[in-house]
Amino acid sequence: MNFDDLKETWRTEMNIVNTGEAISVDQIRQQAETLDRKILISIWTEIFACGVLLTAVVLIVGLGPEMNLAMQLSMAIMAFMSLYVPYRLIQARRTAETDNWTLAGRINREIKKLEQEGALIDRVASWYLAPLSVAIVIGSWGGHAQQHNTWVPDTSLLLYWAAVGLIGLGILFYNRQIRQGKIQVVLDRLRGLRAELERDAD
Amino acid sequence: MPFDFEQTLAANQNRIRAIANNYADTGFSDDLYQEILLQLWRSRKSFKASASIDTWIYKVALNTAFTYQRKSIRNRKINEQAISEGEVKQVEGGYSNREILMLFMQTLNDIDKSVLMMYLDGLSAADISETLGLSANAINVRVNRLKAKFEEQFIS
């Protein structure tokens, strides 16, 4: 047998693998609609969660007890975060849409998207954990000062801060695991595919 | 002539199924097949009437297959190690043409496998280059390399 004899073998193979079931376009359309609905629900859930946080901040500031400067600052950071975090997430997921359906084009697009996601996770401490922790510490400190008439933290407040720090470290560790275990593995593979594609490129 | 999606799918069902079988890990080919159909539906508006349907099918199917593999990369790495070229040389005698084709495909990387599938399916170097985003010259180089590799493993 020579190389071009494989053409006939491939044609036969395509007929063998056909199980004969009819393709239902209605079923495909339904699946596409379900997928679109899930994506939409996911986006709106995030927007709703941010809206709830923002509303809670506004209600606490407007209707809650009088606040000292530290508590007001904490609330301001929380309000800012409720808008900034979804903005960063949306920015990271956004990749330039293109009509370039070539494999090289799609691989490059996928690599760019994953690099953006990876960069966001790499900097999670600066754009998410640090401001959130600062807001929690300042808010709880201000609340403690207002309640006990002293800015000197007691043991329970120190323990609370320690717990906040530990949770922050846990989130940081979890995100790094995702970065190494999922995103990096896929990125390495896609970069390998790109390198293989470019091997004979003119 | 208007683009009839249902008719296009029916005419290319075997091709799509074969691509799914060759890129999915064991037990996942039905999932990949469904995923390719879904992506064809979602990208149907990007199909231009002047373009070749074969090329469009391969573009979408291969793009889907390569990104779909993300879900089971670890399994795939194990599969890739399962058959080495050395093993093919040792067991080549007595195999049917179909088995030889499958064995040969398993020794190829994903890009070469896609080039081989399209070449065997009768696509021109220009069509393959349009699908992969490489020059026609680069495709010819790869096809010649595939021929040499096949001859080395199964003919000489």
Boltz contact constraints between the chains, C-beta under 6 A:
constraints:
  - contact:
      token1: [A, 3]
      token2: [B, 147]
      max_distance: 6.0
  - contact:
      token1: [A, 3]
      token2: [B, 150]
      max_distance: 6.0
  - contact:
      token1: [A, 6]
      token2: [B, 101]
      max_distance: 6.0
  - contact:
      token1: [A, 6]
      token2: [B, 120]
      max_distance: 6.0
  - contact:
      token1: [A, 7]
      token2: [B, 120]
      max_distance: 6.0
  - contact:
      token1: [A, 9]
      token2: [B, 97]
      max_distance: 6.0
  - contact:
      token1: [A, 9]
      token2: [B, 98]
      max_distance: 6.0
  - contact:
      token1: [A, 9]
      token2: [B, 101]
      max_distance: 6.0
  - contact:
      token1: [A, 10]
      token2: [B, 120]
      max_distance: 6.0
  - contact:
      token1: [A, 14]
      token2: [B, 14]
      max_distance: 6.0
  - contact:
      token1: [A, 14]
      token2: [B, 18]
      max_distance: 6.0
  - contact:
      token1: [A, 17]
      token2: [B, 17]
      max_distance: 6.0
  - contact:
      token1: [A, 17]
      token2: [B, 18]
      max_distance: 6.0
  - contact:
      token1: [A, 17]
      token2: [B, 21]
      max_distance: 6.0
  - contact:
      token1: [A, 18]
      token2: [B, 14]
      max_distance: 6.0
  - contact:
      token1: [A, 18]
      token2: [B, 17]
      max_distance: 6.0
  - contact:
      token1: [A, 23]
      token2: [B, 9]
      max_distance: 6.0
  - contact:
      token1: [A, 25]
      token2: [B, 6]
      max_distance: 6.0
  - contact:
      token1: [A, 28]
      token2: [B, 37]
      max_distance: 6.0
  - contact:
      token1: [A, 28]
      token2: [B, 41]
      max_distance: 6.0
  - contact:
      token1: [A, 31]
      token2: [B, 38]
      max_distance: 6.0
  - contact:
      token1: [A, 32]
      token2: [B, 38]
      max_distance: 6.0
  - contact:
      token1: [A, 32]
      token2: [B, 41]
      max_distance: 6.0
  - contact:
      token1: [A, 32]
      token2: [B, 42]
      max_distance: 6.0
  - contact:
      token1: [A, 101]
      token2: [B, 59]
      max_distance: 6.0
  - contact:
      token1: [A, 102]
      token2: [B, 133]
      max_distance: 6.0
  - contact:
      token1: [A, 103]
      token2: [B, 62]
      max_distance: 6.0
  - contact:
      token1: [A, 103]
      token2: [B, 132]
      max_distance: 6.0
  - contact:
      token1: [A, 103]
      token2: [B, 133]
      max_distance: 6.0
  - contact:
      token1: [A, 104]
      token2: [B, 133]
      max_distance: 6.0
  - contact:
      token1: [A, 105]
      token2: [B, 133]
      max_distance: 6.0
  - contact:
      token1: [A, 106]
      token2: [B, 63]
      max_distance: 6.0
  - contact:
      token1: [A, 185]
      token2: [B, 73]
      max_distance: 6.0
  - contact:
      token1: [A, 186]
      token2: [B, 70]
      max_distance: 6.0
  - contact:
      token1: [A, 189]
      token2: [B, 73]
      max_distance: 6.0
  - contact:
      token1: [A, 196]
      token2: [B, 109]
      max_distance: 6.0
  - contact:
      token1: [A, 196]
      token2: [B, 111]
      max_distance: 6.0
  - contact:
      token1: [A, 197]
      token2: [B, 111]
      max_distance: 6.0
  - contact:
      token1: [A, 200]
      token2: [B, 138]
      max_distance: 6.0
  - contact:
      token1: [A, 200]
      token2: [B, 141]
      max_distance: 6.0
  - contact:
      token1: [A, 201]
      token2: [B, 134]
      max_distance: 6.0
  - contact:
      token1: [A, 201]
      token2: [B, 138]
      max_distance: 6.0
  - contact:
      token1: [A, 202]
      token2: [B, 135]
      max_distance: 6.0
  - contact:
      token1: [A, 202]
      token2: [B, 137]
      max_distance: 6.0
